[in-house]
Amino acid sequence: MAHNPQAPQGPDGQAHDPAGSTQMFRAFVDEGSPRPGSRQAAAPAPAGPRVGVIVGVVVALVVLAGVAWLAFS
């Protein structure tokens, strides 16, 4: 974090956060972090979006081939 000498400083040298949002955010991040003793299986990447992209490209190529066939016939 950048050092700002003009920012108000608390007694411990940390800037005072009147809304407490920094502390709340840190608690949120710490809550979601994996614990050293727990294991989580890596979820496989969903194949849904990839299949959709492939189908979309194939449909686009078929439409372009149909338009080209109509244009040149």
SULCOR-V779633 format. One record per backbone hydrogen bond with DSSP energy under -0.5 kcal/mol. NH is the residue of the N-H (numbers start at 1). CO is the residue of the C=O. E is the energy in kcal/mol with one decimal. If there is no record, write none. Layout:
nh=[NH;NH]
co=[CO;CO]
e=[E;E]
This chain:
nh=[4;5;7;10;13;16;18;20;24;25;26;27;28;29;30;31;32;33;38;51;52;53;54;55;56;57;58;59;60;61;62;63;64;65;66;67;68;69;70;71;72;73]
co=[2;3;4;14;10;8;16;17;20;21;22;23;24;25;26;27;28;29;35;47;48;49;50;51;52;53;54;55;56;57;58;59;60;61;62;63;64;65;66;67;68;69]
e=[-0.5;-0.5;-1.3;-3.1;-1.5;-0.6;-0.7;-0.8;-2.3;-2.7;-2.5;-2.2;-2.1;-2.7;-2.6;-1.9;-1.4;-0.8;-0.8;-2.3;-2.2;-2.0;-2.1;-2.6;-2.3;-2.3;-2.3;-2.6;-2.3;-2.3;-2.2;-2.5;-2.6;-2.5;-2.3;-2.5;-2.5;-2.4;-2.3;-2.4;-2.2;-0.8]
